[in-house]
Amino acid sequence: MTTAMNRQKRLDLSLGDPLLPLRGVAAYAFRMASRDLNNYYNMIPSYSGPGSVRDVLHPVRDYFSARGFHDRGWSGLTTEEILPTGGGTTEGFDLALRMLTADVVERNRQGAVIKPAILMPVPTYGMFMDAAKAAGFHVVKVGRDLAAGGVLHRDAVIAATNDAHKAGYRIIAYYDCNPHNPTGLIRGKAETEHLAEIFEAINAHYAQQDLDALSINTRSRLWDHAGTRVTIIDDMVYDGLEMGGEKPFGFAQLPEMYRDTITLFGPSKAGLVGLRAGVAIGPREKIRAMMGIARHAGYFPPTPVLHALAAYFNDDAKFAVVRDKHLLRLNAQHRINLLLMKALVNGMDTMPEADDADRAKMLRIVMKETGLDRAASRALLTRGIKGVRIITTPQAGFFHLLDCAGLRDREYSNEFVPYRAFMGVATAQTEEAIDHVLGGGQNLQFAYGSWAGLPTHSMIVRVTCAMPHQDIVETARRLAAGVKDFKRVKVPAPVPSPSGR
């Protein structure tokens, strides 16, 4: 049992930092930026003279055009469909929300009565859920099937949409990430097409609804504005972090969905988190509106950001080799770390995704980090930790979901949280128990499920595996120690009746 005055090093498992920095791109970006840091860059779409942001974005334009991110009937993107940001995909998401909110306000001013809502499959990135609420959106949660590793079912999306309509809301946006944070699942072309059919149907429904009520708005085609249709905000910041052959497929790669999609990219998760570089891609009118908001806030992104985007999203051989070599190394390290964490928690023999080479490598890691012999190290990797389990099998990224529901209804001492020590024993019902015992008692920091949109009683937390091997082994040791502080409630044996029945 760990005392309340915990002296162990804090292990922060809530972080979203990748394991390795992308030094080559960073060095290039700062070297190029140093040439003209005394100059302003011009964000006006029509400007293409010296110092134009547009000129720096030509490699980005060509990179995404080659991947099929462009409008129907066009052979590629224009630079007017690309918005660089100095605040990562977070800024891109915020600008998209503000663009949509402004259009809703304008439609309502013209006579519409729109109560905007955003569909968000959960668990999701909690910061974006908070941002949507702050922007005035009603957040409609769509539960992923966590029993199946986090799969998103079409029926769940349709049911959530119908419930929102019954409550008087109009779905103005759909947000999700691909590859997914936190499950690590990849949405391929077939799944993207199936979901796109739903949003096409919703927009057709809104168009007919607005035609029937055209008398409320004779000044414009009400159904044809950003604030009256479903705009998909497709967050692909984990693009490139795939650990196998399957690749993510964007909604904007479907020609019929391009005009209704804002796609967010950035090199942060590849190792440039601190640079805060991001890019939004979408139809010209929406990107122009977002750019207008961004220009008033900060003129243009920092020059190193622009050059980092131009280097990372670049298929010229000298840039592509650096990027691809780095990602190969990064993804290999993330993959073995994910396997190691899952083996220590669930038991290695329960993992069909780990082959013989993986098992041998994990065994060597545990022997090195613990000093145990082969037999003891194998035992550590196979026995698992009773009461908690990892429920994800990521295809990309570096997160797992840790399910602590097996500890529910067990008793624990409040001694780990000084201001609650006088309360004695409590019964675990929500993630608060995890915070008190594993957080307070074992000095482990998690990203809690409630932050990601899950109910507190789910007792699910997100954990990063982008950490040194010794910290993964230590995390498992502390989890095992902390689980022992949850005591099963003893049920009294029934007292025989006098009749012996």
Secondary structure as GFF3:
##gff-version 3
##sequence-region A 1 501
A	DSSP	beta_strand	11	12	.	.	.	ID=ss1
A	DSSP	alpha_helix	23	33	.	.	.	ID=ss2
A	DSSP	alpha_helix	53	56	.	.	.	ID=ss3
A	DSSP	alpha_helix	58	66	.	.	.	ID=ss4
A	DSSP	three_ten_helix	79	81	.	.	.	ID=ss5
A	DSSP	beta_strand	82	85	.	.	.	ID=ss6
A	DSSP	alpha_helix	88	109	.	.	.	ID=ss7
A	DSSP	beta_strand	116	122	.	.	.	ID=ss8
A	DSSP	alpha_helix	126	134	.	.	.	ID=ss9
A	DSSP	beta_strand	138	143	.	.	.	ID=ss10
A	DSSP	three_ten_helix	146	148	.	.	.	ID=ss11
A	DSSP	alpha_helix	154	166	.	.	.	ID=ss12
A	DSSP	beta_strand	170	177	.	.	.	ID=ss13
A	DSSP	alpha_helix	189	212	.	.	.	ID=ss14
A	DSSP	three_ten_helix	214	216	.	.	.	ID=ss15
A	DSSP	three_ten_helix	222	224	.	.	.	ID=ss16
A	DSSP	beta_strand	231	235	.	.	.	ID=ss17
A	DSSP	three_ten_helix	251	253	.	.	.	ID=ss18
A	DSSP	three_ten_helix	255	260	.	.	.	ID=ss19
A	DSSP	beta_strand	261	265	.	.	.	ID=ss20
A	DSSP	three_ten_helix	268	270	.	.	.	ID=ss21
A	DSSP	three_ten_helix	273	275	.	.	.	ID=ss22
A	DSSP	beta_strand	278	281	.	.	.	ID=ss23
A	DSSP	alpha_helix	284	298	.	.	.	ID=ss24
A	DSSP	alpha_helix	303	312	.	.	.	ID=ss25
A	DSSP	alpha_helix	317	346	.	.	.	ID=ss26
A	DSSP	three_ten_helix	348	350	.	.	.	ID=ss27
A	DSSP	alpha_helix	356	370	.	.	.	ID=ss28
A	DSSP	alpha_helix	374	383	.	.	.	ID=ss29
A	DSSP	beta_strand	389	390	.	.	.	ID=ss30
A	DSSP	beta_strand	399	403	.	.	.	ID=ss31
A	DSSP	three_ten_helix	405	407	.	.	.	ID=ss32
A	DSSP	beta_strand	411	413	.	.	.	ID=ss33
A	DSSP	three_ten_helix	414	416	.	.	.	ID=ss34
A	DSSP	three_ten_helix	418	423	.	.	.	ID=ss35
A	DSSP	beta_strand	425	427	.	.	.	ID=ss36
A	DSSP	alpha_helix	431	434	.	.	.	ID=ss37
A	DSSP	pi_helix	435	441	.	.	.	ID=ss38
A	DSSP	beta_strand	444	445	.	.	.	ID=ss39
A	DSSP	beta_strand	447	448	.	.	.	ID=ss40
A	DSSP	three_ten_helix	449	452	.	.	.	ID=ss41
A	DSSP	three_ten_helix	456	458	.	.	.	ID=ss42
A	DSSP	beta_strand	460	464	.	.	.	ID=ss43
A	DSSP	alpha_helix	469	483	.	.	.	ID=ss44
###
